[in-house]
Amino acid sequence: MDAEIFIPISMFAAIFGIVYLYFTTRHKERLALIEKGADASIFMSGKKSSSFGRFFILNLSLLLMGIGLGVFLALLLDTYTAMDEDAIYPACIFFTGGLGLFAGFNLTKKLDTE
């Protein structure tokens, strides 16, 4: 068996272990609270109705659009100018990705106040 197969297996095992530990601990904690007579509605407090998913998708989509725009701008600058290719690609990608995250933050803040 090749040694390269152990890397994805160990990554999968680590992620599975963390998720399993999180859910079993949460389950035990909730059972202990219910045994002490706590109301089950405390488990639903603090949750918004899927607003996290909307904000996550908004920020992720703007980040990916920023990265795509950065690659495109870097290609244009590399083709039509004498700038160094090794410097312009990361610079454009990080700059436009940051602009996308900043736009996502502002849009999320505006949506959160509504």
PDB file as gemmi writes it, atoms N, CA and C in Angstrom:
CRYST1    1.000    1.000    1.000  90.00  90.00  90.00 P 1                      
ATOM      1  N   MET A   1       0.846  -1.177   0.000  1.00  0.00           N  
ATOM      2  CA  MET A   1       0.000   0.000   0.000  1.00  0.00           C  
ATOM      3  C   MET A   1       0.893   1.242   0.000  1.00  0.00           C  
ATOM      4  N   ASP A   2       0.575   2.208  -0.830  1.00  0.00           N  
ATOM      5  CA  ASP A   2       1.375   3.419  -0.922  1.00  0.00           C  
ATOM      6  C   ASP A   2       1.170   4.295   0.306  1.00  0.00           C  
ATOM      7  N   ALA A   3       2.182   5.064   0.615  1.00  0.00           N  
ATOM      8  CA  ALA A   3       2.124   5.936   1.791  1.00  0.00           C  
ATOM      9  C   ALA A   3       1.223   7.142   1.552  1.00  0.00           C  
ATOM     10  N   GLU A   4       0.975   7.500   0.292  1.00  0.00           N  
ATOM     11  CA  GLU A   4       0.167   8.679   0.002  1.00  0.00           C  
ATOM     12  C   GLU A   4      -1.291   8.500   0.410  1.00  0.00           C  
ATOM     13  N   ILE A   5      -1.741   7.267   0.522  1.00  0.00           N  
ATOM     14  CA  ILE A   5      -3.143   7.022   0.860  1.00  0.00           C  
ATOM     15  C   ILE A   5      -3.425   7.337   2.323  1.00  0.00           C  
ATOM     16  N   PHE A   6      -2.385   7.334   3.154  1.00  0.00           N  
ATOM     17  CA  PHE A   6      -2.590   7.589   4.575  1.00  0.00           C  
ATOM     18  C   PHE A   6      -2.941   9.043   4.865  1.00  0.00           C  
ATOM     19  N   ILE A   7      -2.541   9.961   4.019  1.00  0.00           N  
ATOM     20  CA  ILE A   7      -2.826  11.380   4.249  1.00  0.00           C  
ATOM     21  C   ILE A   7      -4.325  11.670   4.143  1.00  0.00           C  
ATOM     22  N   PRO A   8      -5.024  11.291   3.052  1.00  0.00           N  
ATOM     23  CA  PRO A   8      -6.466  11.562   3.023  1.00  0.00           C  
ATOM     24  C   PRO A   8      -7.237  10.763   4.069  1.00  0.00           C  
ATOM     25  N   ILE A   9      -6.763   9.538   4.351  1.00  0.00           N  
ATOM     26  CA  ILE A   9      -7.460   8.743   5.367  1.00  0.00           C  
ATOM     27  C   ILE A   9      -7.328   9.392   6.734  1.00  0.00           C  
ATOM     28  N   SER A  10      -6.132   9.879   7.061  1.00  0.00           N  
ATOM     29  CA  SER A  10      -5.948  10.519   8.364  1.00  0.00           C  
ATOM     30  C   SER A  10      -6.698  11.845   8.442  1.00  0.00           C  
ATOM     31  N   MET A  11      -6.767  12.584   7.345  1.00  0.00           N  
ATOM     32  CA  MET A  11      -7.546  13.837   7.347  1.00  0.00           C  
ATOM     33  C   MET A  11      -9.028  13.543   7.558  1.00  0.00           C  
ATOM     34  N   PHE A  12      -9.549  12.534   6.860  1.00  0.00           N  
ATOM     35  CA  PHE A  12     -10.944  12.156   7.028  1.00  0.00           C  
ATOM     36  C   PHE A  12     -11.205  11.690   8.446  1.00  0.00           C  
ATOM     37  N   ALA A  13     -10.303  10.894   9.006  1.00  0.00           N  
ATOM     38  CA  ALA A  13     -10.476  10.391  10.373  1.00  0.00           C  
ATOM     39  C   ALA A  13     -10.446  11.533  11.380  1.00  0.00           C  
ATOM     40  N   ALA A  14      -9.579  12.512  11.173  1.00  0.00           N  
ATOM     41  CA  ALA A  14      -9.502  13.643  12.097  1.00  0.00           C  
ATOM     42  C   ALA A  14     -10.776  14.479  12.036  1.00  0.00           C  
ATOM     43  N   ILE A  15     -11.268  14.765  10.839  1.00  0.00           N  
ATOM     44  CA  ILE A  15     -12.492  15.556  10.705  1.00  0.00           C  
ATOM     45  C   ILE A  15     -13.676  14.793  11.273  1.00  0.00           C  
ATOM     46  N   PHE A  16     -13.766  13.497  10.983  1.00  0.00           N  
ATOM     47  CA  PHE A  16     -14.845  12.690  11.530  1.00  0.00           C  
ATOM     48  C   PHE A  16     -14.781  12.657  13.051  1.00  0.00           C  
ATOM     49  N   GLY A  17     -13.592  12.522  13.616  1.00  0.00           N  
ATOM     50  CA  GLY A  17     -13.437  12.489  15.067  1.00  0.00           C  
ATOM     51  C   GLY A  17     -13.869  13.779  15.724  1.00  0.00           C  
ATOM     52  N   ILE A  18     -13.521  14.899  15.126  1.00  0.00           N  
ATOM     53  CA  ILE A  18     -13.906  16.191  15.694  1.00  0.00           C  
ATOM     54  C   ILE A  18     -15.417  16.370  15.640  1.00  0.00           C  
ATOM     55  N   VAL A  19     -16.028  16.054  14.514  1.00  0.00           N  
ATOM     56  CA  VAL A  19     -17.478  16.205  14.384  1.00  0.00           C  
ATOM     57  C   VAL A  19     -18.204  15.245  15.326  1.00  0.00           C  
ATOM     58  N   TYR A  20     -17.732  14.006  15.418  1.00  0.00           N  
ATOM     59  CA  TYR A  20     -18.346  13.030  16.315  1.00  0.00           C  
ATOM     60  C   TYR A  20     -18.243  13.483  17.772  1.00  0.00           C  
ATOM     61  N   LEU A  21     -17.085  13.964  18.164  1.00  0.00           N  
ATOM     62  CA  LEU A  21     -16.896  14.439  19.531  1.00  0.00           C  
ATOM     63  C   LEU A  21     -17.793  15.628  19.828  1.00  0.00           C  
ATOM     64  N   TYR A  22     -17.939  16.528  18.877  1.00  0.00           N  
ATOM     65  CA  TYR A  22     -18.793  17.703  19.069  1.00  0.00           C  
ATOM     66  C   TYR A  22     -20.246  17.287  19.295  1.00  0.00           C  
ATOM     67  N   PHE A  23     -20.768  16.414  18.434  1.00  0.00           N  
ATOM     68  CA  PHE A  23     -22.173  16.043  18.547  1.00  0.00           C  
ATOM     69  C   PHE A  23     -22.458  15.165  19.761  1.00  0.00           C  
ATOM     70  N   THR A  24     -21.559  14.265  20.107  1.00  0.00           N  
ATOM     71  CA  THR A  24     -21.810  13.435  21.292  1.00  0.00           C  
ATOM     72  C   THR A  24     -21.732  14.265  22.564  1.00  0.00           C  
ATOM     73  N   THR A  25     -20.807  15.203  22.632  1.00  0.00           N  
ATOM     74  CA  THR A  25     -20.715  16.071  23.809  1.00  0.00           C  
ATOM     75  C   THR A  25     -21.947  16.949  23.922  1.00  0.00           C  
ATOM     76  N   ARG A  26     -22.408  17.485  22.820  1.00  0.00           N  
ATOM     77  CA  ARG A  26     -23.602  18.324  22.842  1.00  0.00           C  
ATOM     78  C   ARG A  26     -24.825  17.523  23.277  1.00  0.00           C  
ATOM     79  N   HIS A  27     -24.907  16.293  22.810  1.00  0.00           N  
ATOM     80  CA  HIS A  27     -26.029  15.432  23.170  1.00  0.00           C  
ATOM     81  C   HIS A  27     -26.022  15.124  24.669  1.00  0.00           C  
ATOM     82  N   LYS A  28     -24.857  14.783  25.201  1.00  0.00           N  
ATOM     83  CA  LYS A  28     -24.753  14.490  26.632  1.00  0.00           C  
ATOM     84  C   LYS A  28     -25.072  15.716  27.478  1.00  0.00           C  
ATOM     85  N   GLU A  29     -24.628  16.866  27.043  1.00  0.00           N  
ATOM     86  CA  GLU A  29     -24.908  18.104  27.773  1.00  0.00           C  
ATOM     87  C   GLU A  29     -26.403  18.407  27.777  1.00  0.00           C  
ATOM     88  N   ARG A  30     -27.035  18.222  26.666  1.00  0.00           N  
ATOM     89  CA  ARG A  30     -28.485  18.467  26.595  1.00  0.00           C  
ATOM     90  C   ARG A  30     -29.265  17.465  27.437  1.00  0.00           C  
ATOM     91  N   LEU A  31     -28.849  16.209  27.430  1.00  0.00           N  
ATOM     92  CA  LEU A  31     -29.521  15.217  28.267  1.00  0.00           C  
ATOM     93  C   LEU A  31     -29.371  15.563  29.749  1.00  0.00           C  
ATOM     94  N   ALA A  32     -28.198  16.024  30.146  1.00  0.00           N  
ATOM     95  CA  ALA A  32     -27.986  16.399  31.542  1.00  0.00           C  
ATOM     96  C   ALA A  32     -28.866  17.585  31.921  1.00  0.00           C  
ATOM     97  N   LEU A  33     -29.017  18.548  31.023  1.00  0.00           N  
ATOM     98  CA  LEU A  33     -29.880  19.701  31.313  1.00  0.00           C  
ATOM     99  C   LEU A  33     -31.342  19.280  31.411  1.00  0.00           C  
ATOM    100  N   ILE A  34     -31.757  18.375  30.553  1.00  0.00           N  
ATOM    101  CA  ILE A  34     -33.149  17.919  30.589  1.00  0.00           C  
ATOM    102  C   ILE A  34     -33.404  17.124  31.869  1.00  0.00           C  
ATOM    103  N   GLU A  35     -32.427  16.328  32.303  1.00  0.00           N  
ATOM    104  CA  GLU A  35     -32.593  15.572  33.545  1.00  0.00           C  
ATOM    105  C   GLU A  35     -32.715  16.483  34.756  1.00  0.00           C  
ATOM    106  N   LYS A  36     -32.073  17.647  34.699  1.00  0.00           N  
ATOM    107  CA  LYS A  36     -32.170  18.598  35.806  1.00  0.00           C  
ATOM    108  C   LYS A  36     -33.446  19.410  35.746  1.00  0.00           C  
ATOM    109  N   GLY A  37     -34.224  19.254  34.700  1.00  0.00           N  
ATOM    110  CA  GLY A  37     -35.509  19.926  34.598  1.00  0.00           C  
ATOM    111  C   GLY A  37     -35.498  21.197  33.779  1.00  0.00           C  
ATOM    112  N   ALA A  38     -34.477  21.421  32.992  1.00  0.00           N  
ATOM    113  CA  ALA A  38     -34.428  22.608  32.155  1.00  0.00           C  
ATOM    114  C   ALA A  38     -35.434  22.469  31.011  1.00  0.00           C  
ATOM    115  N   ASP A  39     -35.961  23.601  30.582  1.00  0.00           N  
ATOM    116  CA  ASP A  39     -36.920  23.609  29.481  1.00  0.00           C  
ATOM    117  C   ASP A  39     -36.178  23.367  28.169  1.00  0.00           C  
ATOM    118  N   ALA A  40     -36.767  22.618  27.278  1.00  0.00           N  
ATOM    119  CA  ALA A  40     -36.124  22.285  26.001  1.00  0.00           C  
ATOM    120  C   ALA A  40     -36.030  23.487  25.072  1.00  0.00           C  
ATOM    121  N   SER A  41     -36.748  24.558  25.363  1.00  0.00           N  
ATOM    122  CA  SER A  41     -36.703  25.727  24.481  1.00  0.00           C  
ATOM    123  C   SER A  41     -35.376  26.469  24.584  1.00  0.00           C  
ATOM    124  N   ILE A  42     -34.566  26.200  25.609  1.00  0.00           N  
ATOM    125  CA  ILE A  42     -33.279  26.891  25.712  1.00  0.00           C  
ATOM    126  C   ILE A  42     -32.314  26.457  24.619  1.00  0.00           C  
ATOM    127  N   PHE A  43     -32.560  25.301  24.015  1.00  0.00           N  
ATOM    128  CA  PHE A  43     -31.681  24.843  22.952  1.00  0.00           C  
ATOM    129  C   PHE A  43     -31.921  25.599  21.652  1.00  0.00           C  
ATOM    130  N   MET A  44     -33.060  26.234  21.524  1.00  0.00           N  
ATOM    131  CA  MET A  44     -33.376  26.975  20.300  1.00  0.00           C  
ATOM    132  C   MET A  44     -33.098  28.464  20.437  1.00  0.00           C  
ATOM    133  N   SER A  45     -32.747  28.942  21.610  1.00  0.00           N  
ATOM    134  CA  SER A  45     -32.515  30.375  21.784  1.00  0.00           C  
ATOM    135  C   SER A  45     -31.209  30.774  21.118  1.00  0.00           C  
ATOM    136  N   GLY A  46     -31.182  31.962  20.570  1.00  0.00           N  
ATOM    137  CA  GLY A  46     -29.992  32.465  19.913  1.00  0.00           C  
ATOM    138  C   GLY A  46     -29.871  32.071  18.457  1.00  0.00           C  
ATOM    139  N   LYS A  47     -30.738  31.229  17.973  1.00  0.00           N  
ATOM    140  CA  LYS A  47     -30.669  30.824  16.568  1.00  0.00           C  
ATOM    141  C   LYS A  47     -31.600  31.699  15.747  1.00  0.00           C  
ATOM    142  N   LYS A  48     -31.088  32.141  14.631  1.00  0.00           N  
ATOM    143  CA  LYS A  48     -31.922  32.879  13.695  1.00  0.00           C  
ATOM    144  C   LYS A  48     -32.375  31.916  12.612  1.00  0.00           C  
ATOM    145  N   SER A  49     -33.409  32.260  11.933  1.00  0.00           N  
ATOM    146  CA  SER A  49     -34.027  31.341  10.979  1.00  0.00           C  
ATOM    147  C   SER A  49     -33.247  31.282   9.668  1.00  0.00           C  
ATOM    148  N   SER A  50     -32.125  30.607   9.681  1.00  0.00           N  
ATOM    149  CA  SER A  50     -31.273  30.362   8.523  1.00  0.00           C  
ATOM    150  C   SER A  50     -30.640  31.628   7.963  1.00  0.00           C  
ATOM    151  N   SER A  51     -30.480  32.654   8.803  1.00  0.00           N  
ATOM    152  CA  SER A  51     -29.810  33.853   8.310  1.00  0.00           C  
ATOM    153  C   SER A  51     -28.315  33.609   8.169  1.00  0.00           C  
ATOM    154  N   PHE A  52     -27.758  32.691   8.974  1.00  0.00           N  
ATOM    155  CA  PHE A  52     -26.339  32.377   8.850  1.00  0.00           C  
ATOM    156  C   PHE A  52     -26.028  31.810   7.471  1.00  0.00           C  
ATOM    157  N   GLY A  53     -26.878  30.941   6.977  1.00  0.00           N  
ATOM    158  CA  GLY A  53     -26.665  30.351   5.659  1.00  0.00           C  
ATOM    159  C   GLY A  53     -26.692  31.385   4.547  1.00  0.00           C  
ATOM    160  N   ARG A  54     -27.616  32.319   4.656  1.00  0.00           N  
ATOM    161  CA  ARG A  54     -27.681  33.379   3.635  1.00  0.00           C  
ATOM    162  C   ARG A  54     -26.433  34.243   3.672  1.00  0.00           C  
ATOM    163  N   PHE A  55     -25.987  34.619   4.866  1.00  0.00           N  
ATOM    164  CA  PHE A  55     -24.808  35.472   4.984  1.00  0.00           C  
ATOM    165  C   PHE A  55     -23.551  34.737   4.540  1.00  0.00           C  
ATOM    166  N   PHE A  56     -23.460  33.456   4.870  1.00  0.00           N  
ATOM    167  CA  PHE A  56     -22.296  32.669   4.469  1.00  0.00           C  
ATOM    168  C   PHE A  56     -22.222  32.544   2.957  1.00  0.00           C  
ATOM    169  N   ILE A  57     -23.352  32.262   2.327  1.00  0.00           N  
ATOM    170  CA  ILE A  57     -23.371  32.117   0.872  1.00  0.00           C  
ATOM    171  C   ILE A  57     -23.078  33.449   0.191  1.00  0.00           C  
ATOM    172  N   LEU A  58     -23.602  34.541   0.749  1.00  0.00           N  
ATOM    173  CA  LEU A  58     -23.326  35.859   0.184  1.00  0.00           C  
ATOM    174  C   LEU A  58     -21.844  36.169   0.241  1.00  0.00           C  
ATOM    175  N   ASN A  59     -21.222  35.975   1.399  1.00  0.00           N  
ATOM    176  CA  ASN A  59     -19.799  36.273   1.542  1.00  0.00           C  
ATOM    177  C   ASN A  59     -18.938  35.339   0.702  1.00  0.00           C  
ATOM    178  N   LEU A  60     -19.293  34.067   0.656  1.00  0.00           N  
ATOM    179  CA  LEU A  60     -18.520  33.123  -0.146  1.00  0.00           C  
ATOM    180  C   LEU A  60     -18.620  33.445  -1.632  1.00  0.00           C  
ATOM    181  N   SER A  61     -19.810  33.793  -2.092  1.00  0.00           N  
ATOM    182  CA  SER A  61     -19.965  34.103  -3.512  1.00  0.00           C  
ATOM    183  C   SER A  61     -19.202  35.371  -3.884  1.00  0.00           C  
ATOM    184  N   LEU A  62     -19.239  36.378  -3.026  1.00  0.00           N  
ATOM    185  CA  LEU A  62     -18.489  37.602  -3.328  1.00  0.00           C  
ATOM    186  C   LEU A  62     -16.985  37.353  -3.264  1.00  0.00           C  
ATOM    187  N   LEU A  63     -16.536  36.502  -2.363  1.00  0.00           N  
ATOM    188  CA  LEU A  63     -15.118  36.162  -2.307  1.00  0.00           C  
ATOM    189  C   LEU A  63     -14.681  35.447  -3.577  1.00  0.00           C  
ATOM    190  N   LEU A  64     -15.468  34.475  -4.023  1.00  0.00           N  
ATOM    191  CA  LEU A  64     -15.099  33.730  -5.232  1.00  0.00           C  
ATOM    192  C   LEU A  64     -15.165  34.612  -6.478  1.00  0.00           C  
ATOM    193  N   MET A  65     -16.143  35.519  -6.530  1.00  0.00           N  
ATOM    194  CA  MET A  65     -16.183  36.453  -7.663  1.00  0.00           C  
ATOM    195  C   MET A  65     -14.979  37.388  -7.631  1.00  0.00           C  
ATOM    196  N   GLY A  66     -14.572  37.799  -6.442  1.00  0.00           N  
ATOM    197  CA  GLY A  66     -13.380  38.644  -6.322  1.00  0.00           C  
ATOM    198  C   GLY A  66     -12.125  37.919  -6.761  1.00  0.00           C  
ATOM    199  N   ILE A  67     -12.004  36.646  -6.404  1.00  0.00           N  
ATOM    200  CA  ILE A  67     -10.834  35.868  -6.826  1.00  0.00           C  
ATOM    201  C   ILE A  67     -10.828  35.699  -8.341  1.00  0.00           C  
ATOM    202  N   GLY A  68     -11.989  35.411  -8.922  1.00  0.00           N  
ATOM    203  CA  GLY A  68     -12.077  35.291 -10.378  1.00  0.00           C  
ATOM    204  C   GLY A  68     -11.728  36.591 -11.080  1.00  0.00           C  
ATOM    205  N   LEU A  69     -12.218  37.696 -10.539  1.00  0.00           N  
ATOM    206  CA  LEU A  69     -11.888  38.997 -11.113  1.00  0.00           C  
ATOM    207  C   LEU A  69     -10.405  39.288 -10.965  1.00  0.00           C  
ATOM    208  N   GLY A  70      -9.814  38.876  -9.845  1.00  0.00           N  
ATOM    209  CA  GLY A  70      -8.381  39.082  -9.639  1.00  0.00           C  
ATOM    210  C   GLY A  70      -7.535  38.317 -10.632  1.00  0.00           C  
ATOM    211  N   VAL A  71      -7.926  37.081 -10.915  1.00  0.00           N  
ATOM    212  CA  VAL A  71      -7.192  36.288 -11.910  1.00  0.00           C  
ATOM    213  C   VAL A  71      -7.319  36.930 -13.289  1.00  0.00           C  
ATOM    214  N   PHE A  72      -8.520  37.403 -13.609  1.00  0.00           N  
ATOM    215  CA  PHE A  72      -8.732  38.047 -14.906  1.00  0.00           C  
ATOM    216  C   PHE A  72      -7.915  39.330 -15.035  1.00  0.00           C  
ATOM    217  N   LEU A  73      -7.929  40.161 -13.993  1.00  0.00           N  
ATOM    218  CA  LEU A  73      -7.145  41.397 -14.034  1.00  0.00           C  
ATOM    219  C   LEU A  73      -5.652  41.109 -14.102  1.00  0.00           C  
ATOM    220  N   ALA A  74      -5.204  40.098 -13.377  1.00  0.00           N  
ATOM    221  CA  ALA A  74      -3.788  39.739 -13.419  1.00  0.00           C  
ATOM    222  C   ALA A  74      -3.389  39.252 -14.806  1.00  0.00           C  
ATOM    223  N   LEU A  75      -4.276  38.505 -15.456  1.00  0.00           N  
ATOM    224  CA  LEU A  75      -3.994  38.047 -16.813  1.00  0.00           C  
ATOM    225  C   LEU A  75      -3.898  39.229 -17.767  1.00  0.00           C  
ATOM    226  N   LEU A  76      -4.807  40.180 -17.624  1.00  0.00           N  
ATOM    227  CA  LEU A  76      -4.747  41.376 -18.478  1.00  0.00           C  
ATOM    228  C   LEU A  76      -3.466  42.163 -18.229  1.00  0.00           C  
ATOM    229  N   LEU A  77      -3.111  42.364 -16.959  1.00  0.00           N  
ATOM    230  CA  LEU A  77      -1.897  43.109 -16.645  1.00  0.00           C  
ATOM    231  C   LEU A  77      -0.647  42.367 -17.102  1.00  0.00           C  
ATOM    232  N   ASP A  78      -0.668  41.063 -16.993  1.00  0.00           N  
ATOM    233  CA  ASP A  78       0.483  40.269 -17.423  1.00  0.00           C  
ATOM    234  C   ASP A  78       0.635  40.308 -18.935  1.00  0.00           C  
ATOM    235  N   THR A  79      -0.479  40.293 -19.641  1.00  0.00           N  
ATOM    236  CA  THR A  79      -0.431  40.273 -21.102  1.00  0.00           C  
ATOM    237  C   THR A  79      -0.032  41.621 -21.684  1.00  0.00           C  
ATOM    238  N   TYR A  80      -0.598  42.711 -21.151  1.00  0.00           N  
ATOM    239  CA  TYR A  80      -0.427  44.016 -21.790  1.00  0.00           C  
ATOM    240  C   TYR A  80       0.572  44.931 -21.105  1.00  0.00           C  
ATOM    241  N   THR A  81       1.198  44.507 -20.035  1.00  0.00           N  
ATOM    242  CA  THR A  81       2.227  45.324 -19.396  1.00  0.00           C  
ATOM    243  C   THR A  81       3.482  44.484 -19.196  1.00  0.00           C  
ATOM    244  N   ALA A  82       4.522  45.132 -18.730  1.00  0.00           N  
ATOM    245  CA  ALA A  82       5.793  44.441 -18.491  1.00  0.00           C  
ATOM    246  C   ALA A  82       5.973  44.112 -17.012  1.00  0.00           C  
ATOM    247  N   MET A  83       4.871  44.017 -16.263  1.00  0.00           N  
ATOM    248  CA  MET A  83       4.961  43.711 -14.832  1.00  0.00           C  
ATOM    249  C   MET A  83       5.376  42.260 -14.626  1.00  0.00           C  
ATOM    250  N   ASP A  84       5.954  42.001 -13.461  1.00  0.00           N  
ATOM    251  CA  ASP A  84       6.424  40.656 -13.136  1.00  0.00           C  
ATOM    252  C   ASP A  84       5.233  39.738 -12.886  1.00  0.00           C  
ATOM    253  N   GLU A  85       5.216  38.615 -13.578  1.00  0.00           N  
ATOM    254  CA  GLU A  85       4.105  37.665 -13.468  1.00  0.00           C  
ATOM    255  C   GLU A  85       4.000  37.054 -12.081  1.00  0.00           C  
ATOM    256  N   ASP A  86       5.136  36.832 -11.432  1.00  0.00           N  
ATOM    257  CA  ASP A  86       5.135  36.205 -10.121  1.00  0.00           C  
ATOM    258  C   ASP A  86       4.566  37.116  -9.041  1.00  0.00           C  
ATOM    259  N   ALA A  87       4.597  38.401  -9.260  1.00  0.00           N  
ATOM    260  CA  ALA A  87       4.094  39.334  -8.253  1.00  0.00           C  
ATOM    261  C   ALA A  87       2.663  39.785  -8.529  1.00  0.00           C  
ATOM    262  N   ILE A  88       2.295  39.895  -9.780  1.00  0.00           N  
ATOM    263  CA  ILE A  88       0.999  40.488 -10.111  1.00  0.00           C  
ATOM    264  C   ILE A  88      -0.160  39.536  -9.830  1.00  0.00           C  
ATOM    265  N   TYR A  89       0.010  38.235 -10.022  1.00  0.00           N  
ATOM    266  CA  TYR A  89      -1.086  37.297  -9.794  1.00  0.00           C  
ATOM    267  C   TYR A  89      -1.518  37.254  -8.323  1.00  0.00           C  
ATOM    268  N   PRO A  90      -0.611  37.015  -7.379  1.00  0.00           N  
ATOM    269  CA  PRO A  90      -1.066  37.012  -5.980  1.00  0.00           C  
ATOM    270  C   PRO A  90      -1.589  38.373  -5.531  1.00  0.00           C  
ATOM    271  N   ALA A  91      -0.964  39.437  -6.006  1.00  0.00           N  
ATOM    272  CA  ALA A  91      -1.399  40.770  -5.595  1.00  0.00           C  
ATOM    273  C   ALA A  91      -2.833  41.040  -6.045  1.00  0.00           C  
ATOM    274  N   CYS A  92      -3.133  40.755  -7.287  1.00  0.00           N  
ATOM    275  CA  CYS A  92      -4.495  40.984  -7.793  1.00  0.00           C  
ATOM    276  C   CYS A  92      -5.507  40.056  -7.138  1.00  0.00           C  
ATOM    277  N   ILE A  93      -5.138  38.807  -6.934  1.00  0.00           N  
ATOM    278  CA  ILE A  93      -6.069  37.844  -6.334  1.00  0.00           C  
ATOM    279  C   ILE A  93      -6.400  38.251  -4.910  1.00  0.00           C  
ATOM    280  N   PHE A  94      -5.380  38.572  -4.105  1.00  0.00           N  
ATOM    281  CA  PHE A  94      -5.635  38.948  -2.712  1.00  0.00           C  
ATOM    282  C   PHE A  94      -6.361  40.285  -2.609  1.00  0.00           C  
ATOM    283  N   PHE A  95      -6.023  41.225  -3.472  1.00  0.00           N  
ATOM    284  CA  PHE A  95      -6.671  42.536  -3.414  1.00  0.00           C  
ATOM    285  C   PHE A  95      -8.147  42.440  -3.771  1.00  0.00           C  
ATOM    286  N   THR A  96      -8.466  41.784  -4.873  1.00  0.00           N  
ATOM    287  CA  THR A  96      -9.875  41.702  -5.260  1.00  0.00           C  
ATOM    288  C   THR A  96     -10.657  40.739  -4.373  1.00  0.00           C  
ATOM    289  N   GLY A  97      -9.994  39.711  -3.848  1.00  0.00           N  
ATOM    290  CA  GLY A  97     -10.656  38.849  -2.863  1.00  0.00           C  
ATOM    291  C   GLY A  97     -10.997  39.632  -1.604  1.00  0.00           C  
ATOM    292  N   GLY A  98     -10.081  40.488  -1.159  1.00  0.00           N  
ATOM    293  CA  GLY A  98     -10.343  41.355  -0.010  1.00  0.00           C  
ATOM    294  C   GLY A  98     -11.457  42.349  -0.287  1.00  0.00           C  
ATOM    295  N   LEU A  99     -11.484  42.888  -1.496  1.00  0.00           N  
ATOM    296  CA  LEU A  99     -12.589  43.780  -1.863  1.00  0.00           C  
ATOM    297  C   LEU A  99     -13.925  43.049  -1.842  1.00  0.00           C  
ATOM    298  N   GLY A 100     -13.929  41.799  -2.302  1.00  0.00           N  
ATOM    299  CA  GLY A 100     -15.148  40.999  -2.257  1.00  0.00           C  
ATOM    300  C   GLY A 100     -15.611  40.737  -0.838  1.00  0.00           C  
ATOM    301  N   LEU A 101     -14.675  40.433   0.068  1.00  0.00           N  
ATOM    302  CA  LEU A 101     -15.036  40.225   1.471  1.00  0.00           C  
ATOM    303  C   LEU A 101     -15.525  41.509   2.121  1.00  0.00           C  
ATOM    304  N   PHE A 102     -14.904  42.627   1.764  1.00  0.00           N  
ATOM    305  CA  PHE A 102     -15.351  43.917   2.304  1.00  0.00           C  
ATOM    306  C   PHE A 102     -16.759  44.255   1.819  1.00  0.00           C  
ATOM    307  N   ALA A 103     -17.021  43.999   0.558  1.00  0.00           N  
ATOM    308  CA  ALA A 103     -18.372  44.226   0.031  1.00  0.00           C  
ATOM    309  C   ALA A 103     -19.372  43.294   0.698  1.00  0.00           C  
ATOM    310  N   GLY A 104     -18.972  42.052   0.924  1.00  0.00           N  
ATOM    311  CA  GLY A 104     -19.843  41.102   1.620  1.00  0.00           C  
ATOM    312  C   GLY A 104     -20.129  41.532   3.041  1.00  0.00           C  
ATOM    313  N   PHE A 105     -19.114  42.071   3.728  1.00  0.00           N  
ATOM    314  CA  PHE A 105     -19.314  42.566   5.091  1.00  0.00           C  
ATOM    315  C   PHE A 105     -20.307  43.715   5.104  1.00  0.00           C  
ATOM    316  N   ASN A 106     -20.157  44.647   4.171  1.00  0.00           N  
ATOM    317  CA  ASN A 106     -21.082  45.791   4.130  1.00  0.00           C  
ATOM    318  C   ASN A 106     -22.498  45.351   3.779  1.00  0.00           C  
ATOM    319  N   LEU A 107     -22.637  44.427   2.840  1.00  0.00           N  
ATOM    320  CA  LEU A 107     -23.971  43.936   2.485  1.00  0.00           C  
ATOM    321  C   LEU A 107     -24.594  43.146   3.637  1.00  0.00           C  
ATOM    322  N   THR A 108     -23.788  42.365   4.333  1.00  0.00           N  
ATOM    323  CA  THR A 108     -24.288  41.603   5.481  1.00  0.00           C  
ATOM    324  C   THR A 108     -24.744  42.543   6.584  1.00  0.00           C  
ATOM    325  N   LYS A 109     -23.980  43.589   6.825  1.00  0.00           N  
ATOM    326  CA  LYS A 109     -24.344  44.569   7.847  1.00  0.00           C  
ATOM    327  C   LYS A 109     -25.651  45.263   7.471  1.00  0.00           C  
ATOM    328  N   LYS A 110     -25.796  45.586   6.192  1.00  0.00           N  
ATOM    329  CA  LYS A 110     -27.028  46.240   5.748  1.00  0.00           C  
ATOM    330  C   LYS A 110     -28.234  45.290   5.852  1.00  0.00           C  
ATOM    331  N   LEU A 111     -28.045  44.022   5.488  1.00  0.00           N  
ATOM    332  CA  LEU A 111     -29.132  43.054   5.576  1.00  0.00           C  
ATOM    333  C   LEU A 111     -29.484  42.755   7.034  1.00  0.00           C  
ATOM    334  N   ASP A 112     -28.493  42.800   7.923  1.00  0.00           N  
ATOM    335  CA  ASP A 112     -28.729  42.494   9.328  1.00  0.00           C  
ATOM    336  C   ASP A 112     -29.537  43.596  10.012  1.00  0.00           C  
ATOM    337  N   THR A 113     -29.359  44.842   9.568  1.00  0.00           N  
ATOM    338  CA  THR A 113     -30.113  45.939  10.184  1.00  0.00           C  
ATOM    339  C   THR A 113     -31.562  45.977   9.705  1.00  0.00           C  
ATOM    340  N   GLU A 114     -31.851  45.367   8.576  1.00  0.00           N  
ATOM    341  CA  GLU A 114     -33.240  45.387   8.039  1.00  0.00           C  
ATOM    342  C   GLU A 114     -34.139  44.419   8.752  1.00  0.00           C  
TER     343      GLU A 114                                                      
END                                                                             
